[in-house]
Amino acid sequence: MIAYASAKEYVDVHDLLDITRSRNEPAFYVMLDGLEDPQNLGAIIRTADASGVHGVIIPQRRAVGLTGVVAKTSAGAIEYVPVARVVNLNNAIKTLKENNIWVIGIDQGVKRTFTEIDFKLPTVIVIGGEGKGLSRLVKENCDEVASIPMKGKISSLNASVAAAVAMYEVLRQRSA
């Protein structure tokens, strides 16, 4: 008999909203669309803790969950950053929008850059999976989609790096 258990208990999206209300701060979440690499998820959770993210939202299927590798890579941040695992990201986006949270997708191929977004507003940053980016429906449900400018020959960043760049822009704007 084999049992599979996550490295940490998941929360509900409504729990994340309650956490934000209790802190009396504008919402700040990271949603991951199809992230498959546990090391990327662990790195994102670690950076989320460092940058003041209230919670991370991941899909239940076709994505990595909270594993031992995620816990190890997060360097303990998994204990401090709540992670909501949802059946459907688009339903979660709808719930967030109903709570006046701005949904910002980060994806290549759009002219508007992420530094042009007002992250002082309640925000969820949506990062796509490795090699795939944002799924079509998730992208369509975002309020805005913005890119991270790239100068080199490589056309994209690692998902955890893109998430970190965006998270620190939110922190920079909110600290100013």
N, C-alpha and C positions, 0 to 999 in steps of 0.2 A: 504494500500500500504506500502510495506516494502522495504527500500533501504539498500544495504550493501556497505559499503565503507571501504577501508583500512585506518589504522591509519596514514599512510604516503604514499606519492606517490612513485611508483616504478620507477626505471630507466631501461635503456637498457644496455646490456653487453658492447656495444660500448661507452656508457656514462662512464662506469667504466674505460675503456681503456683511454678515454680522461682525466679523473681525474688523473690517474696514470702518463700520459705524462706531465700534467701540474705541477705535483709535482717533476718531474725529479728524480724519485726513481724507483727501481726495483718493478715490480708489486707484490702485496700481496693481494690475495683474499681468501675468504672461500666459498666453495660450499657445500650445504647441500642436501643430497640425501634422500628424503623421511622423513624428520623430521616432526613429528606430534604434539609434545608438545609445546604449545606457550611459556611456561616458559623456556624451553630449548632454543628456538629461541631468546627470549629476553635476556637471559644470554649470549648467543653467541654474539649477537650484542653489548652488554655492554663490553664484553671482547675484541671484535674486535676493538672497539673505543680505549680502553686502550692500545692495543698492536700495533696500527698503521695500521690496515687492511684498504685497499682502498675501499673495498666493499664486500658485501655478495651476493651470487647467490643462488636462491631457485627455485624449479620447480613450475609450475603453478597448477599442479594437484597432488593429493595424498600427500599433505604436508601442513603444517600450513602456513598461510600468515601473513601479518602485521595487527594484531588485537589490540584491547585495552589492552588485557593481555600482549601481546608482548611488547607494548609501556611501560606499567607500569613496567614490569620486567626488561626492558632495562635501567631503571632509567634515561631516557632522551637521551640515546645514539642513539636511533632511529632517532633523529634529525640530527645526525652527520655522521652516517654510511649509505651510499647509499645501497639500496637493489634492485638487478635486479631479476625480476621474469620472467623465461623463459619457453617456451612451452616444450622444450626438452633439458635435461642436456647434452646429448651426442653432440648435435649440438653446444651448448655453449662451450663444451670442445674443439671441432674442431676449433671454432673461436679463443679461447684462444691460442691453439697450433699454429695457423696461425700467431699469434702475439708474438710468441717465449716465451710463458709462460709455465713453467714446471708444469705438473699436478700430484700431489702427493696424493694418496688415503691413508687414515689411516684406517687400518682394522686389526683384529686379525688373527692369523694363518699363518703369514709370518715371515720368519727368520730375515729379515732386519729390524732394528729398526729406528724409526723416527730421532734419533740423528745422524744417519749415512748419512742423506740426506743433500746436500748443499743447504740451504735455502737462500743463498745470491743471488741466481739466481731468476729471475722473477717467482713467484710461486702462484699456487692456491692449497690450501689444501682442500681435499674432505672428508667430514665426513658423514657417513651413519646414517640412521634413527634408532630410538630406537628399540632394539631387532632384527633388520633385518640386520644392517650393510650396506655395499655398495651393490647396485644391480649389477648383473653379468655384464651387458653391461657397466655401468659406471666404474666398476673395470677394465674391459678389455681395456677401453680407457685411463686409467691413464698411465702416463709414468713410474711411480714407485708406488708400494704399500708397505707401511711400517707399522710396529706395534708399539704400546706402550707396553713396557715390563710390565708384571703382575706377582706378586709373591704370592698373596693371593689365596683364594679358589674361589673367584668370578672371572669369566673369561672376564668381560668387564667393561668399565667405562660408566657412563652417557654420552650422546652425547655432552652436553655442557662442561663437564669436559674434555673429550678427545679433543675437539676443543680448549679449553683453554691451555691445556698442549702443543699442537702442535703450537698454535699461539705464545706462549711465547718462544718456541724453535726458531722460526723464528726471533723474536725480539732479543733474546740472541745472535744469530749468527750475525745478522746485526748490533748489537751494539758493537761487539767485535773489 
